[in-house]
């Protein structure tokens, strides 16, 4: 009799357990394992969405500041952050960089199809790339830094870092900037860095 009672009790527990679980599922409850899987799927989808928003870089010598990783982290922490990145920088190691003043919407920017650094020059919105109105996209005020800009002594072929030749070369760079509608900022003869500001973008440099 005791064994029968025990079997009856276990059967009741099992039935109650099944009934209890079905009751919760029927009322919209999801088993914990299913809930976690759902959260993981949402997180994966959200992560993939963030990745799709990021600016695109094809070559390792091009970079952005903040970096793509930093931009992704900011977007996770504050959705919509990539719509208004302050003083966004695009550069190419060994060639130069551009700091875009103010807030820039960097979402889905195909950086290298827009910005091309060559030796001592930069081209933004090259031929065949539709240029947006001034103030939109990357067609906006910024500061350009070009590298490898050296003052050379034509007689000796050596780099000059001070003296009358550097002063003369600096004046040449000032005129170059003015002729291109840019504002001369500085020339560092030791580093070989030429800085100038622009109100919008096309082709700028020594060529």
Secondary structure, DSSP 8 states (H G I E B T S, - for coil): -HHHHHHHHHHHHHHHHHHHHHHHHHTT---HHHHHHHHHHHHHHHHHHHHHHS-B--STTEEEES-HHHHHHHHHHSTTGGGSEEEEEEEETTTEEEEEEEEE--TT-BHHHHEEEETTEEEES-TTS----TTBTTBS-EEEEE-----EETTTTEE--SSHHHHHHHHHHHHHHHHTT-EEEEEETTTTEEEEEESS-SEEE--
